[in-house]
């Protein structure tokens, strides 16, 4: 009953905020990344319902992940740009540090209690972004290939040793069969596959005062060596190609998100699969995964910041959160009051994602993370293609990130 009353009070507060939002003749310009036909109509629907509630027009602008970051950076650097922007979780600190985002700390009211995973939206103890969509990665497993490799029907890889041995046994089944799907050098993706192993080995990206990365440690070497072993018993490709191979029944294991479940369930599959949480280093341990998401920010130069903040509130209402998660196929709603339900056939899969996000980490909040990420991915790539040893690659990452981190530490 307390939970229900809290939800009703929160809804009343938000509806009041929307109804009292000042009307502006200029549209609220919102840049976002959801252009696919399953989700774009829902984006339009949520914008239209905001227009009806507040009499403020919303003008949508579409971005792509290939160049969206650059477009946002250019627009904000000129002092112009849209009112509301969708950002990747690891971009928030960069734009907050530049002074281009509106400080939302004192404008969020009940949202702080109703939404989950605020950490990426907080920079220097001030809130600059509202969580909008959450996601994590789990291990997708081809049950049919495991059976062909001699495993019993109940087998689930729970440790690194389990995963590596199963990948080896599947990889030798045939020339067109691969044990593990390993990411090639692909921006904003490769590091998300490596960091879960690094974190699971008790690695920490930064030292205590964030002046140095710590990849050249034992945790870094152990985790990268393991990732290289997995890669040697599989195929190295882009994320989309890996998922195509898995969908065709040719790969034993891939690390991916909810979108792959949707893709697999839209097809007649020639194999059985299941998902499980990330394996741990040792039996009885906890496998950590990557958690990320999309966050909503308000441009500090917005001419109608009150309406822009009201749009953020509107988009994260439980009813809109439910619409959005249903359209995107997410199993991890951002609003704790969202009524989440899924097809009974997918209940087990949904439970795995919900369990995993409780054992997931986001990237460290740092304004130079995008630059650090690029160096990290370049180092992994050097080791992956045998241009450097794992230790040489990790030392290179620590060496090249040091000047960036020290520059920010002196501020």
Secondary structure, 3 states (H helix, E strand, C coil): CHHHHHHHHHHHHHHHHHHCCCCCCCCEEEEECCCCCCCHHHHHHHHHHHHHHHCCCEEEEECCCCCHHHHHHHHHHCCCCCCEEEEEHHHHHHHHHCCCECCCHHHCCCHHHHECCCHHHEECCEECCEEEEEEECEEEEEHHHHHHCCCCCCCCCCEHHHHHHHHHHHHCCCCCCEEEEEECCCCCCHHHHHHHHHHHCCCCCECCCCCCECCCCHHHHHHHHHHHHHHHCEEEECHHHHHHHHHCCCEEEEEECHHHHHHHHCCCCCCCEEEECCCECCCCCCCCEEEEEEEEEEECCCCCHHHHHHHHHHHCCHHHHHHHHHHHCCCCCCECCCCCCCCHHHHHHHHHHHHHHCCEECCCCCCCHHHHHHHHHHHHHHHHCCCCCHHHHHHHHHHHHHHHHHHHHCC
